[in-house]
Amino acid sequence: MENAIQVSDVVKAYRSSAGEFIAVDHLSLDIAHGEFVAVVGRSGSGKTTLLNLLAGIDRPTSGTVRVAAADLGTLSESGLAAWRGSNVGLVFQFFQLLPTLTVIENVMLPMDFAKKIPIGDRSDRAQDLLERVGVGDQADKVPATLSGGQQQRAAIARALANDPPILLADEPTGNLDSTTADAVLELFADLNADGQTIVVVTHERDIRSIVGREVTLIDGRVVTDESAPAGAPA
Amino acid sequence: MTSLLTVKLGRDLRASWSRFLMMAIAIAVSLTAFGAVLFAWAASGRATRSAYSSTQPASATILLDRSIDTERMAQIVAEVRRQPGVVEATGRTQFTSEVEVNGQPREIPLQVFVAAPGDPMRMAKFFMEQRSWPPSAGEVFIGRDSLPLLGVMVGDTVTVEAPSGERMRLRVADSVYDPSLSPSPQEQTGRAYLSTASLATSEGRVDLDQLKIQVAGPGQVTPSRDRDAIVAVASDVGDWLQRERGLAIREIQVPTPYAHPHQWQADALLGSLLAGGAAALLLSSILVATMLNNLFTQQIPQIGIMKAIGARSVHIRRLYLAMTLLVAVGATLLALGPAILLGRVAVENFLGFLGIEPVSLGPPWWTYVVVLAVGLGLPPSLALIPVVKASRITVRAAIDHHGLGSMPVAGTGVLARLSLIRRLDRGLLMALRNTIRRPARFVLSVGLLATAGTVFVAGMSLSTGVEAIAEEQKEQRTWDVDVQLASPASVDRITTILEGVPGISRVEGFNVAETGVAGPGQIPVTRTYPDQGHGRVSVTAIPADATMFTPPKMLEGRWLNPGETGAVVLNQVTRKNTVPDIQAGDTVQLIVGGRTTTWRVVGLAEERQGGGGGVYATAEGFADATGQRPRVNQLRIATNSHDEQTRQAVADAVNENLIDARVEVKSAASISRSEAISEGHLGPVILILLGIALPLGVVGAIGLAATMTANILDRTREFGVMHAIGALPKAVRRIVVAEGVFLAITSCLVAVIPALTLTAVLGAGLGNLFFSAPLPFRVSLLAVGIWIALVILGAVLATDAAATRASRLTVREALAYL
């Protein structure tokens, strides 16, 4: 069976006035279905770039990225958008909920875009997802009235809207206090326990206790790729 | 568009309602102006064409040098009807007289139109309100708009002097609507309609001197619209009359076919207004496109998120196009009512200006289609580029978007050096740099404001230019009383008669004689209308010692030398209308009092409205050509004190003294009447020019407010950072307001050269259109002052609300801003 994610000899270089900057340097990485992987490293190590490559937000300078059975390099911007809507759930550090939609509407919006879920089922599914992440009672509020933790839970619910096989999270706890961050990580663990493939980019040192695998980057290269003791592939 | 995007659209509109309202107002204001003018133009054009055509105006009027009796005229008419190209003909005459109403003299002269009782009234018609043609002997019909001007009512008695010199008492039997003439109040002339039966002298003889014809193309019965064809047929008829019937022709009058005497003015005015409205509309649409672009820029993070969760470009494009369309729909709905209302008011005013009663004030259906198409189509069309740009943004670009101008621009380097100046306020320096952080927005905002300022100042400056003409004319009118004599008299005799009149400081006499101008061997052809005023040419004989005449500006050649004979100067209007190819040094013929005289054109002069009759000769030259001693029929009298009371008293006294001395007086009136006529013609022009400037001012002010709001929204995070590092709300506010003021000042500086250029270009265009000469170049300092004050005050007010909002943002709010 094909891995959920296959990154083969990928280079991502940025050009700037100071010259060329290699963010990801000949990186290869395979992630199997159901894995819970943490990508760690210092600032500038290339972990967010790697996540953006996996989400089709960035395109590699060279090498191939296959995610959910799609070669992202062959897809157009519009094709990537459609692919993302069905195959990837994204969670951001600053939650990034749309401010003028209510929480439940934010969760339903990806369903409208992807059209995978029948119209009549979308509201119930969104409510179920919000219940699952623990903010069902906040469904009809606008994001600005929620706490940071609640907003991040809502953002996770939105990421799960179309039941994507892969969840990608960029510093999902970076803007939360430690108690709330723990709760969010617990939520990820629960999702992974239900079979969700998850890749988390994080600074958190103690994430090893939750994830199944920890990939450490330095200067855009994988320096360690270890299975964590507490984590296990589904 | 998905239902949730519809929800988002609704909430985005609600969240930024003030910006959307500004956009809608900007478009609505200019669409109102554009729509109102279009409605007015279409409706008034339709009414004017219909009313003027209903009079079946003559294609040409052939003026006989000597009148002929009605029987002979009837024979001639019958023969002329058989001439090739002539489909209708009739004989008429007209004269101007002083008038008394119930024995009380009036200052206003009366222009009397005369037709035979048996005139079939198939052409050059007018419409009686109660009666039908002809009035009985001893009766007169008065033009409806002349009734209040003369202070006369149906049933009153008026006394007029017939061309024979006989005074006739006539009962006003009915009023007449004559849409072929310009309104009486504008011309300060009453109109009356008589049958020859009322004019018959004691010998029973009435003479007619106008042969009116309608000309049609071969095989056609509808009068021709081709003036050249009309001139050709009328000239053939004139030649035939001279050759076969031995009648001398003084002039052939061919006004523009199917065009009311004031039609071109109305068209020019409405055309100028429509152009102004269209310019305002275009500017407001650009403004809206800019504002939407700002809004899209602000929404880039949201677009990024939507794309990250599966939205495609088409979703985003539909969302923002719908947003633009909603603004356009709102603006169009806002504008439609006021445009219709203003259009109706404008139609009424314009038709009043033309002396035409509207059958309907409603505009034609196609004008609604145009307004709706423009209102609904223009903003989305102009917003298409920013919409497509926003919809195509990638998630990566959206993530990288950090608000206002994070990348340095070229100007920043220059401005960075300003920090080397000691004691320069750091807040002001920051404001200055911020204004150019987004060069495209800076250029658009400054461009928009500068354009509005340019048009505002140019519009007001043109008004000043128009007013300058009136002032110029007023300055040149160094006399107080105009006297017109029925026939020329010796200047010495007149001076002697008036010697005893108190209040007079100086009297000067001129001889003004109607004339026809033509090339050698040709019949003079003019564009004179039936009122004998519009397009009329006359030669003014100027005495050598004249002080109450200012020689006009020369375009070519020179002015007349004192006592020069055989030399004339033509103004540019007369040249254009009669002998367009003539140049200084060429020879022309003037037909004066039945004599064909030959003259050398020594110069071509430029005169704006209110100039003389268009041809100038010296008194000696005129006497020499006509074979008479120098005589005068127009007096210019200066009074000791130039107040209206003295003017009136002197006019009355002069009238009495001349009548007592058996000198027939056509009119003796204060020059206030001439000024009233001048104002009647210039007033609407000034109003129109201001009408163009004001909507643009409103659009410009909204543009400034919109730009500043966008700038602040873009930099919300930046303000949060400033607060975080200790900036007081007051400091943030000061920076923001200073940015607005910098922007306003820059726009004023940018507008200087375009404003001067536009004033000169429009002054030449409008001046040539209205006055046959460029307007005097005047820059309205008042307009400059008003605009600078308005734009700076507007900048302060427009930025204050946004600045206050920015200054109150908490650090957390600012940093969490999406």
Interface residues (C-beta under 8 A of the other chain):
Chain A: N52 A55 G56 I57 D58 E77 S78 A81 A82 R84 G85 S86 L90 F92 F94 Q96 L97 L98 P99 T100 L101 E105 M108 L109 P110 D112 F113 A114 A144 R158 A159 A161 N162
Chain B: T2 S3 L4 L5 V7 K8 R11 D12 R14 A15 P301 Q302 I305 M306 K307 A308 I309 G310 A311 R312 S313 V314 H315 R392 T394 V395 R396 I399 A816 L818
